[in-house]
Amino acid sequence: MTGIRTPHPGPGPLRLLLWQGPWHIHAIDGPGADIVLAFASVGHDPTRPPSAEFVASASAGGRRALFVIDESRSWANAPGFETVLAKALARLTGDRPAGRRLAIGQSMGGFAALVAASVLPLDAVLAIGPQASIRPGAIPGETRWANWTARLPALRHPDAPLPPGPRLTVMHGLADDQAQALAFPARPNLDHILFPGLTHSGLAAHLKSRGALAGLIEAALEADRRRLLRIAASAGGRLRQRLADQLPR
């Protein structure tokens, strides 16, 4: 947004690593090799950039982490997305090579995490409540983010990509995100986990409160699909194909 020029990372031991255009990237440089890229959602205050999200979970166990904040709320469509991510990773890994790499985000951040997986060599993605598309009218009845998306110029990434390389885990709360969830196609490398009764805004908080988020990140980084699904199930999540008879066709 025009006129907003103060990085606002939120709480935590963060340092500003890179500030280029609308992109503010903060870092925690732990002793570990693995890297988590955490993408912020639109936030709550439209007059300030969003805050960094998943700070404690992303950096747990000494992991290195990057916290990507999009001042323009562009769903990864603002110019320079690929360049700034590559530059931030190069700065973080300049003296120590990266181990496994995971992207995480909720809502707009989940969408951006999927876009990041299409432009960077990532091992896994955890996308919590991502939009399937931000094209006007693509999701019938969807207006929750129209005030933001209507301001965007021509979209380079109108739909959430599902790149074939990394292991993808997409999660949705069915209370108000069913239309978004059903717009995601099936993919061989995708686990789509649905949470009956949970809302879009409540899903990430629910996972945190159940102590599931850190375990989900660890399991995804370790490519331990069985553990990941077990943790998700303990928090009330079910694979989409197991709910098929309860969902609209």
N, C-alpha and C positions, 0 to 999 in steps of 0.2 A: 504494500500500500504506500502511496506517495506520502512523504513527510514522516515516515517512521524510520528512524535511523539509530535506534539504541538496541544493541543486542540484548536479549532477555533470556538467558539460559535456564533460569529457575534454580532450585537448590542443588547442592552437590559440589564436589571438588572438581569443577570443570575449568578448563582453560580454553580461551578462544584460539582456535587453530587457524581458521581461515574465514575471511569475510569478503565475499565477492558478489556484487550485485545484491539480489535478495537473499542470497544463501549465507547463513551464519552456521559455521561448523565448529562445535566445541569438542574437546577430547578429554579422555582419561587414559593415561598411558601407564597401564598396569604392567606387571612383570611377565604376564602370560604371552603366548604366541597368538592365540585365537583373537579374532576381532568381531565385534558386534557393531553394526551400523543401525542406529535407532532414529527413525524418522518421525518428526512431530506431526500432530494433527493440527487442525485449524486453531485450537486454543479457545479461550473463553472471552478474551478482551480484544475486540476488533481494532482498538487504537494502539496495540502493541504487538510486536512479533510473538508468536507462540513460544512457550517454554520447552526446554528439553524434556523428553519423556523416557521412562524406563531406565533412569540413571542407575539405581541400585541393582536392578536385575541384570542390566547389560554388562555392568562392570564387576559383577560378583565373581569370586574366585580368582581375582587378579587379572581378569580379561582386559584387553585394550578395547576401547569403545569410542565411536564417533557419534555425535548427536547432531543431526541435520535439521536445521530450522529454515523453513521457507517463509520469508517475510511477506511474500506476495500471495501466499496461499494458492499456488498454481497447479497442484496435483502433479508435480514434477514436469510441468510444461514450460516453466520459465527458462529463458536461454541460459546455457552454461551448466545445466544439471550434470551431464556426463563429465564435463571437464573439471568441474569443481570437486566432484567425488573422487576422480582419479588423482587430482592434485592433493586432496586431503589424505588419501590413503598413502600416497608417496611420502608425504611429510611424516606420517605416523610410523611408517615402516622403514624409514631411511636407514636406521642403524640395526634393525632387527627384522628379518623376513616375517611375513604373515603366516600364521597357521591356517586354520579353517575360518571361513568368513560367513557370517549370517546377517541378514537384514530383518529388522522387526519394525512394526509400526501399527498404529490403530487408525481407523477411518482414513482420512487423507494420507496419513503416514503409512498405513498398510498398502494403499494404492502406490505410493512412492517407493515402498520397499519392493513391490513387484516390478515396477519400472526399473529400479536399480539392478535387479537380477537380470534384466534384459540387456544391460549395458556394461555390467561388471562381471568378472568371474567369481561368483558366489557359490557357496556350498548348500545353503539352505535359506528359506524365507519363512517367517512367521507373520502372517498378515491377519490382523484382528479387525473384523468389520470393514474391509475395504469396499469401496464402490466398484461395481462391475464396469460401470461406464459413467462418464460425466457429460456425455453428449446430451443436449436438451431432448427430452422425450424418449430417451433410450430405455429408461426404466419407468413403466407406467405409474403415474401418481407420485413420483419422487420429486419433491421440491425442497428438501431440507437444506441443500447446499446451493440452491439456485442463486442466492445473492452473491455468492463468491464466484461460482462458475460462469455466471453471465458476464462477468467483467473480463474474462480471459480472452486473449486474442486467439488466432487460429491454433487449434490443438494439435500438438505433435503426438500426444498420447491420450486419445479420447477414451480408450478402453483399457482396462487393467490387463497387462500382458501376462501370459503364463508360459514363460520360457521353458524349454525342455531340459535344460542342463541341471539346475539345482533341484533339491527336494523342496516342494512347496507345501506349506500347511496354511490353509485359509480357514478362518473361523467366523461364524456369524451367530448372533442372537436372533432367534426366530420371532420374538415378540413384535419387532418392527422392522426387521431387516430381511424378511423372507423373500421379497421381490428382488432385492439385490443378490441374495444368495442363489436364488434359482436362475439368475442370469449368467452365473459362472458355468462354463462347460466342464465336462469331465476331462481329465488328462491322466496319463499313466503315472506321472511323477507328482500328482496332486492328491493330498488328503484334505477333503473338505469336511470340517467338523462343525456340527450345528448344535446349538444350545437352546432347547425349547424353554420358553418362558423368560429368557433374558433379553434385554434391550441392547440396542446399538451402543448407547452411552454407558451401559452397565457392565458389558462383557469383560473389558480389560480390568476394571475394578474388582469384579468377581474373581477373576483368575488370580489377581494379586492377593485378595483377602483369603483365598483358599490355599495360598502358598504354592500355587501351581506354576507361576510364571517362570521362576528361576529354573525349575526342573524341565519345563518345556524348552527353554533355551539350551540347556545342557544336552538334553536328548537330541534336539535338532542338530546341534554342532557335532555330536558324536554319531550321527546317522543311526541312532537307535530308535527306529520307528515303533517298535513294540512298546518301549518305555514311554515314548511320547503319547501314543494312543491311550495307554493305561492312565497316564497323568490327566489327560483331557477327559477321559471317562470318569475319573474320580471327582472331577469338577462339574460333571453333568453333561459333557459333550458326547455326541454320537456321530459316527460317520454318516455322511449324507445318504449313502446307498442303503444303510440300515433303517433309515426313516422314509424310504422311497414310497411306501404304501400310505404314509400319512401326509404327503406333500402333494400339492397340485401338479398335474401333468401338463 
